Amino acid sequence: MTKIPVFKTVADAYVFTFNNLGVIAGLIWIPMLAFTVLAFFAQSTYLDAMIAYQTTKNPADAWPGVMWLFVLVFAALLANAMMIVPVLQQALGTRKGHALAHFALGQPEWRVFGSYLMLMAIVFAVVIVATVLNGLFFRGILTLDPGAATAPAVTALLSVIALVLIVGCAVVFARLGFFVPAVAVVEEKIDLMRGWSLAHGNMLRIIAVVVLIALPVVVLYTAFQIAVFGWAATVSSNGQSSLAEMQAAHEHMPLTEAFGFFIAPLTVGLNAGAVASVYRTLVSGPRPAIPPQ
């Protein structure tokens, strides 16, 4: 069984991204700009709705924001498909040259989009089943002992079960979803189980790769928020959004959306570079580091 070289894969992803940063920016800026504008409107509507709900406590005030969040999720999946396809082709060497602008919505993009929709449906189904089973378990405990609801042992047990379910869903999501772009682009099909089989025996290594390429981006984004908005505005103390916090988020949104737009070439490039490197290793054997295009 071929094992993924974690650090070499991460190095491949960074070499590809920084050697092709201008090309990546040219390939993705149109769909990313369209998504950024939509995201700003959708999140503004959501925050306005939540602020109105905090004031009136009327659930009807929250519904417009919730509906726009659903629209935003679908738009994010489609925009991601439109961005990852050409960048992955660049990483795999099937696409050459530079690009000042690029916009395509062909079969590869729709295959990636369809794969992500299937993945979302599976994850939602798992979450719903897990929630129902957890609720039944809790009811069973209350049936045996009505006073157990506040018992520390029961609370701790339910917390552990919830944590296990969250971690399990994340692992399933990663194993099914990591190879979606490669399978859709190279093998020209929608097949989540193909990604599942490709990840066999390498799941921990894939998670390590994802963490190592995502961590610097998360640190960069968090550092930007702390530098611009301050620590208190970046990290909520109670884990819940108060009215003041939502109003602050609304005010900061133009800058955060703009920053997300400008670092998109980095995030998309690292994603595509890692997927391309891992796919090459598992399908065709080890390859040298991805050269600049």
Secondary structure in CASP SS format (residue, H / E / C, confidence):
PFRMAT SS
TARGET T0000
AUTHOR 0000-0000-0000
METHOD secondary structure of the structure
MODEL  1
M C 1.00
T C 1.00
K C 1.00
I C 1.00
P C 1.00
V H 1.00
F H 1.00
K H 1.00
T H 1.00
V H 1.00
A H 1.00
D H 1.00
A H 1.00
Y H 1.00
V H 1.00
F H 1.00
T H 1.00
F H 1.00
N H 1.00
N C 1.00
L H 1.00
G H 1.00
V H 1.00
I H 1.00
A H 1.00
G H 1.00
L H 1.00
I H 1.00
W H 1.00
I H 1.00
P H 1.00
M H 1.00
L H 1.00
A H 1.00
F H 1.00
T H 1.00
V H 1.00
L H 1.00
A H 1.00
F H 1.00
F H 1.00
A H 1.00
Q H 1.00
S H 1.00
T H 1.00
Y H 1.00
L H 1.00
D H 1.00
A H 1.00
M H 1.00
I H 1.00
A H 1.00
Y H 1.00
Q H 1.00
T H 1.00
T H 1.00
K C 1.00
N C 1.00
P H 1.00
A H 1.00
D H 1.00
A H 1.00
W H 1.00
P H 1.00
G H 1.00
V H 1.00
M H 1.00
W H 1.00
L H 1.00
F H 1.00
V H 1.00
L H 1.00
V H 1.00
F H 1.00
A H 1.00
A H 1.00
L H 1.00
L H 1.00
A H 1.00
N H 1.00
A H 1.00
M H 1.00
M H 1.00
I H 1.00
V H 1.00
P H 1.00
V H 1.00
L H 1.00
Q H 1.00
Q H 1.00
A H 1.00
L H 1.00
G C 1.00
T C 1.00
R C 1.00
K C 1.00
G C 1.00
H C 1.00
A C 1.00
L C 1.00
A C 1.00
H C 1.00
F C 1.00
A C 1.00
L C 1.00
G C 1.00
Q H 1.00
P H 1.00
E H 1.00
W H 1.00
R H 1.00
V H 1.00
F H 1.00
G H 1.00
S H 1.00
Y H 1.00
L H 1.00
M H 1.00
L H 1.00
M H 1.00
A H 1.00
I H 1.00
V H 1.00
F H 1.00
A H 1.00
V H 1.00
V H 1.00
I H 1.00
V H 1.00
A H 1.00
T H 1.00
V H 1.00
L H 1.00
N H 1.00
G H 1.00
L H 1.00
F H 1.00
F H 1.00
R H 1.00
G H 1.00
I H 1.00
L H 1.00
T H 1.00
L H 1.00
D C 1.00
P H 1.00
G H 1.00
A H 1.00
A H 1.00
T H 1.00
A C 1.00
P H 1.00
A H 1.00
V H 1.00
T H 1.00
A H 1.00
L H 1.00
L H 1.00
S H 1.00
V H 1.00
I H 1.00
A H 1.00
L H 1.00
V H 1.00
L H 1.00
I H 1.00
V H 1.00
G H 1.00
C H 1.00
A H 1.00
V H 1.00
V H 1.00
F H 1.00
A H 1.00
R H 1.00
L H 1.00
G H 1.00
F C 1.00
F C 1.00
V H 1.00
P H 1.00
A H 1.00
V H 1.00
A H 1.00
V H 1.00
V H 1.00
E C 1.00
E C 1.00
K C 1.00
I C 1.00
D C 1.00
L H 1.00
M H 1.00
R H 1.00
G H 1.00
W H 1.00
S H 1.00
L H 1.00
A C 1.00
H C 1.00
G C 1.00
N C 1.00
M H 1.00
L H 1.00
R H 1.00
I H 1.00
I H 1.00
A H 1.00
V H 1.00
V H 1.00
V H 1.00
L H 1.00
I H 1.00
A H 1.00
L H 1.00
P H 1.00
V H 1.00
V H 1.00
V H 1.00
L H 1.00
Y H 1.00
T H 1.00
A H 1.00
F H 1.00
Q H 1.00
I H 1.00
A H 1.00
V H 1.00
F H 1.00
G C 1.00
W H 1.00
A H 1.00
A H 1.00
T H 1.00
V C 1.00
S C 1.00
S C 1.00
N C 1.00
G C 1.00
Q C 1.00
S C 1.00
S C 1.00
L H 1.00
A H 1.00
E H 1.00
M H 1.00
Q H 1.00
A H 1.00
A H 1.00
H H 1.00
E H 1.00
H H 1.00
M H 1.00
P H 1.00
L H 1.00
T H 1.00
E H 1.00
A H 1.00
F H 1.00
G H 1.00
F H 1.00
F H 1.00
I H 1.00
A H 1.00
P H 1.00
L H 1.00
T H 1.00
V H 1.00
G H 1.00
L H 1.00
N H 1.00
A H 1.00
G H 1.00
A H 1.00
V H 1.00
A H 1.00
S H 1.00
V H 1.00
Y H 1.00
R H 1.00
T H 1.00
L H 1.00
V H 1.00
S H 1.00
G C 1.00
P C 1.00
R C 1.00
P C 1.00
A C 1.00
I C 1.00
P C 1.00
P C 1.00
Q C 1.00
END
